[in-house]
Amino acid sequence: MTRPGTYQDGDGLFLKVNKSGGAYWLLRLQRDGKRHDIGLGSAKLLSLLEARQKANELRKAVKIDRRDVLAERKSEAAAKVTFREAARQYHMENAAGWKSASYARQWLASLETHAFPKLGDVATGGIAAADIIDVLLPIWQEIPETARQVRNRICVVLDYSHAKGWRSTEAPSGNSSLKAGRGLPRQVKSRENRKAMPYSAMPHFIAALHRKPAFGRLALELLILTGVRSQEVRLATWSEFDLEGRLWTVPADHMKRGNAHMVPLSDAALAVLAKANAFRLPDTDVVFPGVAGKPMSDMTLLKVLRDMSEPFHVHGFRSTFTDWAANEDFADAVVEAALAHKTPDAVQAAYRRTTYLGTPAQPGARVRLMEAWGNYCAGGVVAPENTASPA
């Protein structure tokens, strides 16, 4: 029967045929004075006899057993909503409220990296405090700030799931089992987790990075040579670079403070970009791609250090750069501008408009600073381009 329309079988059972030829069984029932149509399944999968048997079972459940079969079906559907589905739906529904596109990407990426591997396929209603702790423990001391963000974001998704009816309770409270010192260990001070490499070790470390080509190692080297934060190098795209003009313009939505930042590129930094360009992947503008050409995760750079048995933190290289610059007598204001730090004094901030970049004919203090830092890190010699493919 392919003609669109409704075909009655009797006692509330009917076959519905839509315009595209699809046919499915429905049962119309009355409960508490309200009419409800309950789907039984496709006519391709369910014969008339099977549809009648299923209809009889539902009539008995409603009229004799007094069950709310619609609520039961909703509960069954809710039980199938996974944490991954809930997180992505929450992220999409709140798209207009994110403070920046960069923050929105980072918000979901942190869950994709740290929560989805263990919780992604778990129904939201089945996630307990112990499951969240299992996600957090591997990163709780290593990257404490990120770990706390992941904890909070998991709880936001679970609260959202509760509001949607996908789980019976709100998220476990951060003041109980998910609080440091209770279900989770107390975190050591963040200063200890951002230990900086002594600048005297930099030439040797850069040489070690060159021994095994990989996008993660190239990204870490550019981060060191430019003094940027990890997010800025991980999200970098080729369109941000003026290689001929030796300038990297980091867009505002990639920056912590939401202001665009210009970075002069030293010979050493340009050499890193030349290597990355030699192995540039098709169909992506990302300079240091991760999985499927997307930006690499925030754990990739830290993993490079751990694989090299280095106890230092990625963010600590900004301190390494600062210590070296102070020893070389570069002006504090120039170093602060290179690091894109906010000027603490409001009066100074109002009047200090210079970028210390100068002109191509007369390079400014920041250009000289980054060139000297690049030469120092490279041991006085910029390494030739390595033609081995990065892992």
Helices and strands as residue ranges (DSSP letters): E 5-10, E 13-17, E 23-31, E 34-42, H 48-63, H 69-78, H 83-93, G 95-97, H 101-114, H 116-119, G 124-126, H 129-140, H 144-164, H 190-193, G 199-201, H 202-209, H 215-226, H 230-234, G 238-240, E 241-242, E 247-250, G 252-254, E 261-264, H 267-278, G 291-293, H 300-307, H 316-327, H 332-338, H 346-351, H 365-377
